Amino acid sequence: MFDLMTIGFMALLIIMIAIFFISRQKGKQYALVEATIERIDESESKKEGSDSVRTLYAPVYGYEIDGKHHMARGSETDDPSKYSLGDKKTIAYSISSPDKVILYSKGKKSKNTGEFLIIAGIGIILLGLALRLLL
Protein backbone atom coordinates (compact mmCIF):
# COMPACT_ATOMS: atom_id res chain seq x y z
CA MET A 1 0.00 0.00 0.00
CA PHE A 2 1.17 3.55 -0.65
CA ASP A 3 2.60 5.49 2.26
CA LEU A 4 1.36 9.00 3.01
CA MET A 5 4.45 10.66 1.55
CA THR A 6 3.86 8.96 -1.82
CA ILE A 7 0.18 9.96 -1.80
CA GLY A 8 1.12 13.56 -0.97
CA PHE A 9 3.72 13.65 -3.74
CA MET A 10 1.21 12.26 -6.27
CA ALA A 11 -1.38 14.86 -5.26
CA LEU A 12 1.15 17.69 -5.52
CA LEU A 13 2.28 16.47 -8.94
CA ILE A 14 -1.32 16.31 -10.22
CA ILE A 15 -2.05 19.83 -8.94
CA MET A 16 1.13 21.18 -10.58
CA ILE A 17 0.12 19.62 -13.91
CA ALA A 18 -3.35 21.18 -13.47
CA ILE A 19 -1.85 24.62 -12.93
CA PHE A 20 0.17 24.17 -16.13
CA PHE A 21 -2.98 23.36 -18.16
CA ILE A 22 -4.92 26.27 -16.64
CA SER A 23 -2.09 28.75 -17.30
CA ARG A 24 -1.98 27.66 -20.97
CA GLN A 25 -5.68 28.48 -21.32
CA LYS A 26 -5.39 31.98 -19.79
CA GLY A 27 -4.05 33.64 -22.95
CA LYS A 28 -6.54 31.95 -25.24
CA GLN A 29 -9.70 34.02 -25.05
CA TYR A 30 -12.41 33.35 -27.59
CA ALA A 31 -15.65 35.06 -28.59
CA LEU A 32 -18.63 33.53 -30.40
CA VAL A 33 -19.90 34.60 -33.81
CA GLU A 34 -22.30 33.11 -36.35
CA ALA A 35 -20.62 31.94 -39.55
CA THR A 36 -22.08 30.87 -42.88
CA ILE A 37 -20.77 28.18 -45.23
CA GLU A 38 -19.76 30.22 -48.29
CA ARG A 39 -18.18 27.44 -50.30
CA ILE A 40 -17.25 23.79 -50.03
CA ASP A 41 -13.71 22.85 -51.01
CA GLU A 42 -13.28 19.52 -52.75
CA SER A 43 -10.05 17.54 -52.80
CA GLU A 44 -8.92 14.04 -53.63
CA SER A 45 -7.02 11.76 -51.31
CA LYS A 46 -5.12 8.65 -52.28
CA LYS A 47 -3.61 6.25 -49.76
CA GLU A 48 -0.03 5.26 -50.39
CA GLY A 49 0.19 1.87 -52.05
CA SER A 50 -3.45 1.93 -53.14
CA ASP A 51 -5.13 2.82 -56.42
CA SER A 52 -8.37 3.95 -54.81
CA VAL A 53 -9.04 7.67 -54.66
CA ARG A 54 -11.60 9.25 -52.36
CA THR A 55 -13.09 12.70 -52.57
CA LEU A 56 -13.04 14.88 -49.45
CA TYR A 57 -15.23 17.92 -48.76
CA ALA A 58 -14.43 20.78 -46.39
CA PRO A 59 -16.69 23.75 -45.63
CA VAL A 60 -15.28 27.26 -45.77
CA TYR A 61 -17.01 29.52 -43.26
CA GLY A 62 -17.35 33.28 -43.66
CA TYR A 63 -17.94 35.58 -40.68
CA GLU A 64 -17.75 39.27 -39.82
CA ILE A 65 -15.77 40.79 -36.95
CA ASP A 66 -15.73 44.56 -36.48
CA GLY A 67 -16.88 45.05 -40.07
CA LYS A 68 -14.08 42.91 -41.52
CA HIS A 69 -14.84 39.68 -43.40
CA HIS A 70 -12.92 36.58 -42.30
CA MET A 71 -12.88 33.02 -43.60
CA ALA A 72 -11.94 29.72 -41.98
CA ARG A 73 -11.83 26.18 -43.32
CA GLY A 74 -13.66 23.43 -41.44
CA SER A 75 -12.97 19.71 -41.09
CA GLU A 76 -12.85 17.43 -44.11
CA THR A 77 -15.34 14.62 -44.59
CA ASP A 78 -16.07 12.12 -47.33
CA ASP A 79 -19.82 12.70 -46.91
CA PRO A 80 -20.87 15.60 -49.20
CA SER A 81 -24.34 15.79 -47.62
CA LYS A 82 -22.83 16.81 -44.27
CA TYR A 83 -22.44 20.43 -45.42
CA SER A 84 -24.65 22.71 -47.50
CA LEU A 85 -23.98 26.20 -48.83
CA GLY A 86 -25.64 28.79 -46.64
CA ASP A 87 -25.70 26.60 -43.50
CA LYS A 88 -25.00 28.58 -40.35
CA LYS A 89 -22.75 27.49 -37.51
CA THR A 90 -21.62 29.20 -34.33
CA ILE A 91 -17.85 29.41 -34.16
CA ALA A 92 -15.47 30.65 -31.49
CA TYR A 93 -12.73 32.93 -32.77
CA SER A 94 -9.58 34.07 -31.03
CA ILE A 95 -9.95 37.68 -29.90
CA SER A 96 -6.25 38.32 -30.48
CA SER A 97 -6.22 36.55 -33.88
CA PRO A 98 -9.72 36.42 -35.47
CA ASP A 99 -8.60 34.02 -38.23
CA LYS A 100 -8.10 31.26 -35.63
CA VAL A 101 -11.42 29.55 -34.99
CA ILE A 102 -12.93 26.60 -33.17
CA LEU A 103 -16.27 25.12 -34.17
CA TYR A 104 -18.59 25.52 -31.22
CA SER A 105 -21.41 23.22 -30.13
CA LYS A 106 -23.80 24.47 -27.45
CA GLY A 107 -24.63 20.97 -26.22
CA LYS A 108 -21.05 19.94 -25.58
CA LYS A 109 -19.31 20.84 -22.37
CA SER A 110 -15.74 21.98 -22.76
CA LYS A 111 -13.09 19.61 -21.54
CA ASN A 112 -11.14 21.52 -18.95
CA THR A 113 -8.26 19.24 -18.06
CA GLY A 114 -6.86 21.67 -15.50
CA GLU A 115 -10.01 21.80 -13.40
CA PHE A 116 -10.37 18.02 -13.50
CA LEU A 117 -6.77 17.54 -12.35
CA ILE A 118 -7.15 19.98 -9.45
CA ILE A 119 -10.23 18.10 -8.25
CA ALA A 120 -8.35 14.80 -8.62
CA GLY A 121 -5.38 16.19 -6.67
CA ILE A 122 -7.61 17.42 -3.85
CA GLY A 123 -9.33 14.03 -3.83
CA ILE A 124 -5.98 12.27 -3.42
CA ILE A 125 -5.04 14.62 -0.56
CA LEU A 126 -8.35 13.87 1.17
CA LEU A 127 -7.80 10.15 0.63
CA GLY A 128 -4.36 10.44 2.21
CA LEU A 129 -5.77 12.28 5.22
CA ALA A 130 -8.51 9.68 5.62
CA LEU A 131 -5.96 6.86 5.49
CA ARG A 132 -3.82 8.64 8.08
CA LEU A 133 -6.79 8.88 10.45
CA LEU A 134 -7.63 5.22 9.95
CA LEU A 135 -4.07 3.95 10.47
C-alpha positions in Angstrom: 0.0 0.0 0.0 1.2 3.6 -0.7 2.6 5.5 2.3 1.4 9.0 3.0 4.5 10.7 1.5 3.9 9.0 -1.8 0.2 10.0 -1.8 1.1 13.6 -1.0 3.7 13.6 -3.7 1.2 12.3 -6.3 -1.4 14.9 -5.3 1.2 17.7 -5.5 2.3 16.5 -8.9 -1.3 16.3 -10.2 -2.1 19.8 -8.9 1.1 21.2 -10.6 0.1 19.6 -13.9 -3.3 21.2 -13.5 -1.8 24.6 -12.9 0.2 24.2 -16.1 -3.0 23.4 -18.2 -4.9 26.3 -16.6 -2.1 28.7 -17.3 -2.0 27.7 -21.0 -5.7 28.5 -21.3 -5.4 32.0 -19.8 -4.0 33.6 -22.9 -6.5 31.9 -25.2 -9.7 34.0 -25.1 -12.4 33.4 -27.6 -15.7 35.1 -28.6 -18.6 33.5 -30.4 -19.9 34.6 -33.8 -22.3 33.1 -36.3 -20.6 31.9 -39.5 -22.1 30.9 -42.9 -20.8 28.2 -45.2 -19.8 30.2 -48.3 -18.2 27.4 -50.3 -17.3 23.8 -50.0 -13.7 22.9 -51.0 -13.3 19.5 -52.7 -10.0 17.5 -52.8 -8.9 14.0 -53.6 -7.0 11.8 -51.3 -5.1 8.6 -52.3 -3.6 6.3 -49.8 0.0 5.3 -50.4 0.2 1.9 -52.0 -3.5 1.9 -53.1 -5.1 2.8 -56.4 -8.4 4.0 -54.8 -9.0 7.7 -54.7 -11.6 9.3 -52.4 -13.1 12.7 -52.6 -13.0 14.9 -49.5 -15.2 17.9 -48.8 -14.4 20.8 -46.4 -16.7 23.7 -45.6 -15.3 27.3 -45.8 -17.0 29.5 -43.3 -17.4 33.3 -43.7 -17.9 35.6 -40.7 -17.7 39.3 -39.8 -15.8 40.8 -37.0 -15.7 44.6 -36.5 -16.9 45.1 -40.1 -14.1 42.9 -41.5 -14.8 39.7 -43.4 -12.9 36.6 -42.3 -12.9 33.0 -43.6 -11.9 29.7 -42.0 -11.8 26.2 -43.3 -13.7 23.4 -41.4 -13.0 19.7 -41.1 -12.8 17.4 -44.1 -15.3 14.6 -44.6 -16.1 12.1 -47.3 -19.8 12.7 -46.9 -20.9 15.6 -49.2 -24.3 15.8 -47.6 -22.8 16.8 -44.3 -22.4 20.4 -45.4 -24.7 22.7 -47.5 -24.0 26.2 -48.8 -25.6 28.8 -46.6 -25.7 26.6 -43.5 -25.0 28.6 -40.4 -22.7 27.5 -37.5 -21.6 29.2 -34.3 -17.8 29.4 -34.2 -15.5 30.6 -31.5 -12.7 32.9 -32.8 -9.6 34.1 -31.0 -10.0 37.7 -29.9 -6.2 38.3 -30.5 -6.2 36.6 -33.9 -9.7 36.4 -35.5 -8.6 34.0 -38.2 -8.1 31.3 -35.6 -11.4 29.5 -35.0 -12.9 26.6 -33.2 -16.3 25.1 -34.2 -18.6 25.5 -31.2 -21.4 23.2 -30.1 -23.8 24.5 -27.4 -24.6 21.0 -26.2 -21.1 19.9 -25.6 -19.3 20.8 -22.4 -15.7 22.0 -22.8 -13.1 19.6 -21.5 -11.1 21.5 -18.9 -8.3 19.2 -18.1 -6.9 21.7 -15.5 -10.0 21.8 -13.4 -10.4 18.0 -13.5 -6.8 17.5 -12.3 -7.2 20.0 -9.5 -10.2 18.1 -8.3 -8.3 14.8 -8.6 -5.4 16.2 -6.7 -7.6 17.4 -3.9 -9.3 14.0 -3.8 -6.0 12.3 -3.4 -5.0 14.6 -0.6 -8.4 13.9 1.2 -7.8 10.1 0.6 -4.4 10.4 2.2 -5.8 12.3 5.2 -8.5 9.7 5.6 -6.0 6.9 5.5 -3.8 8.6 8.1 -6.8 8.9 10.5 -7.6 5.2 10.0 -4.1 4.0 10.5 
